[in-house]
Amino acid sequence: MANVARISEHMEVLSSDGKHVGTVDHMEGKDKIKLTRSDVEAQGGHHHFIPMDWVSDVSDTVLLDKTQDEVFSEWEEE
């Protein structure tokens, strides 16, 4: 699992196929990333949660090990 401490507010979250899936709002505990709800490119209007189990790497962005379609169909919505 990637280092949670490296994830910060406003980081871009990308799917394994290189597509934008959201922007980090903040960490929800140590096991979920809460995405901003204002990101219209990422089905905005609701907060979405990404489990840390999906994160494959953290650098300038958060990279997931799922495609954009998989993320959009499997993430949790608030």
PEPEUR-V290396 format. One record per pair of residues at least 12 apart in sequence whose C-alpha atoms are under 10 Angstrom apart, sorted by the first residue. I is the first residue (numbers start at 1). GAP is how many residues later the second one is. Records with the same first field share a line. If there is no record, write none. Layout:
# PEPEUR-V290396
I=GAP, GAP
This chain:
# PEPEUR-V290396
1=51, 52, 53, 54, 55, 56, 57
2=50, 51, 52, 53, 54, 55, 56, 57, 60, 61, 62
3=49, 52, 53, 54, 55, 56
4=23, 25, 26, 27, 28, 29, 48, 51, 54
5=22, 25, 53
6=51, 52, 53, 54, 55, 56
7=17, 19, 20, 26, 51, 52, 53, 54, 55
8=15, 16, 17, 18, 19, 25, 50, 52, 53, 54
9=14, 15, 16, 17, 18, 24, 25, 26, 27
10=12, 13, 14, 15, 16, 25, 26, 51
11=12, 13, 14, 15, 24, 47, 48, 49, 50, 51
12=12, 13, 23, 48, 49, 50, 51
13=20, 22, 29, 37, 42, 45, 47, 48, 49, 50, 51
14=41, 47, 48, 49, 50, 51, 52, 53, 54, 57
15=39, 40, 41, 47, 48, 49, 50, 51, 52, 53, 54, 55, 56, 57
16=38, 39, 40, 47, 48, 49, 50, 51, 52, 54, 55
17=46, 47, 48, 49, 50, 51, 52
18=45, 46, 48, 49, 50
19=23, 44, 48, 49, 50
20=21, 22, 43, 48
21=14, 18, 19, 20, 21, 22, 27, 29, 42, 43, 46, 47, 48, 50, 51
22=12, 13, 14, 15, 16, 17, 18, 19, 20, 21, 22, 25, 26, 27, 28, 40
23=12, 13, 14, 15, 16, 18, 19, 25, 38, 39
24=12, 13, 15, 24, 25, 26, 37, 38
25=12, 13, 22, 23, 24
26=23
27=22, 23, 25
28=21, 22, 23
30=21, 22
31=18, 19, 20, 21, 22
32=16, 17, 18, 19, 20, 21, 22, 23, 44
33=15, 16, 17, 18, 19, 22, 29
34=13, 14, 15, 16, 17, 42, 43, 44
35=12, 13, 14, 15, 42
36=12, 13
37=40, 41
42=26, 30
43=29
45=33
46=31, 32
47=29, 30, 31
48=24, 27, 28, 29, 30
49=22, 25, 26, 27, 28, 29
50=14, 21, 24, 25, 26, 27
51=13, 24, 25
52=12
53=12
54=12, 17
